[in-house]
Amino acid sequence: MIKYNDDNFKEFDNEHPEVYEGFKRFALKAMSVRKHYSSDAVLHALRWETMIDSGEEFKINNNWSSFYARKFMQESPRHEGFFRLRTQTHARGGS
């Protein structure tokens, strides 16, 4: 079972840069109309668009959503606080 931690996120993100590009695109759209939004909803929108446009299923575990949200908010001070996050106290996932 995969562990959802910073090291594994960096590896996943490096292997799938298109995920973050899509996440960022939808997050910026949401920022244009909302003060706060759900990172899970951003991933759902990305899945929806991929399915409709390509007919392919886009699989990504929701456990990565908070990691993408943190990355997005760390990129720019204007993004700070857009996603409301819990404090990460330990790695999630199996051993």
C-alpha positions as a printed Julia matrix, in Angstrom:
95×3 Matrix{Float64}:
   0.0    0.0     0.0
   1.28   3.46   -0.84
   2.17   5.94    1.87
   0.83   9.45    1.31
   3.78  11.52    2.47
   5.93  14.33    1.11
   8.56  12.07   -0.42
   6.04   9.94   -2.28
   4.15  13.04   -3.37
   7.29  14.52   -4.88
   7.89  11.28   -6.76
   4.28  11.11   -7.99
   4.29  14.79   -8.95
   7.54  14.4   -10.91
   6.16  11.36  -12.76
   2.84  13.1   -13.57
   3.43  16.85  -14.11
   0.19  17.07  -16.12
  -1.79  16.51  -12.91
  -0.45  19.65  -11.27
  -0.88  21.69  -14.43
  -4.54  20.7   -14.54
  -4.94  21.22  -10.78
  -3.45  24.69  -11.06
  -5.66  25.6   -14.03
  -8.86  24.64  -12.19
  -7.72  26.22   -8.91
  -7.05  29.54  -10.67
 -10.5   29.39  -12.28
 -12.04  28.79   -8.87
 -10.02  31.68   -7.4
 -11.64  34.02   -9.9
 -15.05  33.45   -8.3
 -14.42  32.14   -4.77
 -12.4   33.13   -1.7
 -11.96  29.49   -0.66
 -12.5   26.19   -2.4
 -12.07  22.44   -2.03
  -8.94  20.77   -3.37
 -10.98  17.56   -3.72
 -13.44  19.41   -5.96
 -10.54  20.6    -8.11
  -9.41  16.99   -8.63
 -12.99  15.97   -9.43
 -13.21  18.72  -12.06
  -9.94  17.52  -13.57
 -11.26  13.95  -13.7
 -14.5   15.14  -15.31
 -12.77  17.21  -17.99
 -10.38  14.39  -18.85
 -13.23  11.9   -19.17
 -15.38  14.21  -21.33
 -12.56  15.47  -23.57
 -10.66  12.25  -24.1
 -13.09   9.52  -23.13
 -10.39   8.13  -20.86
 -10.67   7.64  -17.14
  -8.3    9.82  -15.14
  -7.28   8.06  -11.94
  -5.74   9.88   -9.01
  -6.25   9.15   -5.35
  -8.01  11.87   -3.36
  -5.29  11.54   -0.72
  -3.03  13.61   -2.98
  -5.42  16.59   -3.01
  -4.03  18.22    0.14
  -0.49  17.85   -1.2
  -1.47  19.62   -4.43
  -3.29  22.29   -2.43
  -0.19  22.93   -0.32
   2.02  23.11   -3.4
  -0.37  25.54   -5.07
  -0.51  27.84   -2.03
   3.27  27.73   -1.55
   3.85  28.98   -5.1
   2.46  32.44   -4.48
   1.42  34.57   -1.51
  -1.86  35.4    -3.28
  -2.79  31.7    -3.18
  -2.24  31.42    0.58
  -5.38  30.36    2.43
  -7.41  29.56   -0.68
  -7.62  25.93    0.38
  -8.35  25.26    4.05
  -6.12  22.48    5.27
  -5.66  20.45    8.4
  -2.24  20.14    9.97
  -0.38  17.08    8.76
   0.85  15.23   11.81
   1.99  11.95   10.27
   2.19  10.07    7.02
  -1.02   8.46    5.85
  -1.17   5.03    4.32
   0.14   1.57    4.93
   3.48   0.53    6.25
